[in-house]
Structure formats: C-alpha cells, structure tokens
Amino acid sequence: MRNLDKLQEPAVLEEYSAQWLQDYVENPGSSNKKYKYRHPDIKKQLKDETGFKCVYCESKIGHNTPGDIEHKVPSSRDIELHFFWENLTIACTAVRGIFESCKIIP
C-alpha cells in the first residue's frame, strides 16, 4: 500500500461521522447505515488524494473500475474506525480482494 498524505476531511464526513458510527454500531446489519462513507464527496476526495490511482497497484481509477472505498484497518478489527477519515482510502475493484493481507494491523 502506498503511503499518502491525507487531504482535508470532507465536510460531510466531519459533520456526520459520529452520528453515522452510532447508527451503524446500533444496527451493523443495515447496508443503509454501513455504507454512508460512499458519499460522492468522500469518494472524490479519496480519488484526488491518490491521484485517481489505486492505493495498491496504482492503476488508474475510472479507466477500468470506478474504485472502491477501502478501510486500512478493517471494521471487523476496530468498528470505531469505520468512518474515521484517516482509515479510508480507495482501491481498484480488481485488486481490492487480493491485497486484503496488506492492511494495517493495529
């Protein structure tokens, strides 16, 4: 995984992340609550941050894949980081599953 300097947290995440986390913790089976981080402003900021490249393989996001928002530390390891800006990045759909073992271990 590439080391990147984080850009500023998107306003929507800064404003709503605490509420989103509370809602998700209360109902972790709800896709509606789990995937709030897929907001277009968040995804755009992550693409800008990586130069529109996959954080793993550096292939161009948007050419063959729209990109998936990825958690550096999986929510299964620390649910409190689920909406934490420093824990979010973007990867191409093709290699996202392949590089699961490269995730940071807290």
C-alpha positions as CSV (number, residue, x, y, z in Angstrom):
1,M,0.0,0.0,0.0
2,R,1.3,3.4,-0.9
3,N,1.9,6.0,1.8
4,L,0.0,9.1,1.1
5,D,-0.5,12.5,2.7
6,K,-4.2,12.7,3.7
7,L,-6.1,15.6,2.2
8,Q,-8.6,17.5,4.4
9,E,-11.5,15.5,5.7
10,P,-14.6,16.2,3.5
11,A,-17.2,18.4,5.3
12,V,-19.9,15.7,5.1
13,L,-17.7,13.2,6.9
14,E,-16.6,15.7,9.5
15,E,-20.2,16.7,10.2
16,Y,-21.9,13.3,10.2
17,S,-19.3,10.6,11.0
18,A,-20.1,10.5,14.8
19,Q,-23.8,10.0,14.1
20,W,-23.1,7.6,11.2
21,L,-21.0,5.5,13.5
22,Q,-23.6,5.5,16.3
23,D,-26.2,4.4,13.8
24,Y,-24.0,1.7,12.4
25,V,-23.0,0.3,15.8
26,E,-26.6,0.1,16.8
27,N,-27.6,-1.7,13.6
28,P,-24.5,-3.3,11.9
29,G,-26.6,-5.4,9.6
30,S,-28.1,-2.4,7.8
31,S,-26.4,-1.7,4.5
32,N,-28.0,1.8,4.6
33,K,-26.1,2.5,7.8
34,K,-22.9,0.7,6.9
35,Y,-22.1,2.4,3.6
36,K,-22.6,6.0,4.4
37,Y,-18.8,6.5,3.6
38,R,-19.7,6.0,-0.1
39,H,-20.9,9.6,-0.2
40,P,-19.7,11.2,-3.5
41,D,-17.8,14.0,-1.7
42,I,-15.8,11.4,0.2
43,K,-15.0,9.3,-2.8
44,K,-14.0,12.4,-4.8
45,Q,-11.6,13.5,-2.1
46,L,-10.1,10.0,-1.9
47,K,-9.6,9.9,-5.6
48,D,-7.9,13.3,-5.5
49,E,-5.7,12.2,-2.6
50,T,-4.4,9.2,-4.6
51,G,-4.1,11.0,-7.9
52,F,-7.0,8.9,-9.2
53,K,-4.9,5.7,-8.7
54,C,-5.5,2.5,-6.8
55,V,-3.6,2.7,-3.5
56,Y,-2.4,-0.9,-4.0
57,C,-1.4,-1.3,-7.7
58,E,-1.5,2.3,-8.9
59,S,-3.8,1.5,-11.8
60,K,-5.9,4.4,-12.9
61,I,-9.3,4.7,-11.1
62,G,-12.1,5.3,-13.5
63,H,-10.4,3.7,-16.5
64,N,-11.4,0.0,-15.9
65,T,-13.0,0.4,-12.5
66,P,-14.9,3.1,-10.6
67,G,-12.9,2.3,-7.5
68,D,-14.0,1.0,-4.1
69,I,-13.6,2.8,-0.8
70,E,-11.4,0.7,1.4
71,H,-10.7,0.6,5.2
72,K,-7.0,0.4,6.0
73,V,-7.9,-1.2,9.3
74,P,-10.9,-3.5,8.7
75,S,-14.1,-2.7,10.6
76,S,-14.1,-6.2,11.9
77,R,-10.9,-5.4,13.8
78,D,-12.0,-1.9,15.0
79,I,-15.5,-0.7,14.3
80,E,-14.7,2.7,15.8
81,L,-12.5,3.4,12.7
82,H,-15.3,2.6,10.2
83,F,-16.0,6.3,9.4
84,F,-12.6,7.6,10.5
85,W,-11.1,9.7,7.7
86,E,-7.5,8.5,8.3
87,N,-8.7,4.9,7.9
88,L,-10.3,5.4,4.4
89,T,-8.6,5.1,1.1
90,I,-9.5,3.9,-2.4
91,A,-8.6,0.9,-4.4
92,C,-9.4,-0.6,-7.8
93,T,-12.1,-3.3,-7.8
94,A,-9.7,-5.8,-9.5
95,V,-7.1,-6.0,-6.7
96,R,-9.1,-5.0,-3.7
97,G,-9.6,-8.6,-2.5
98,I,-6.1,-9.7,-3.5
99,F,-4.4,-7.1,-1.1
100,E,-6.6,-7.8,1.9
101,S,-3.5,-9.2,3.7
102,C,-1.6,-5.9,3.2
103,K,-3.9,-4.0,5.5
104,I,-2.5,-2.4,8.6
105,I,-2.7,-4.4,11.7
106,P,-3.4,-2.2,14.7
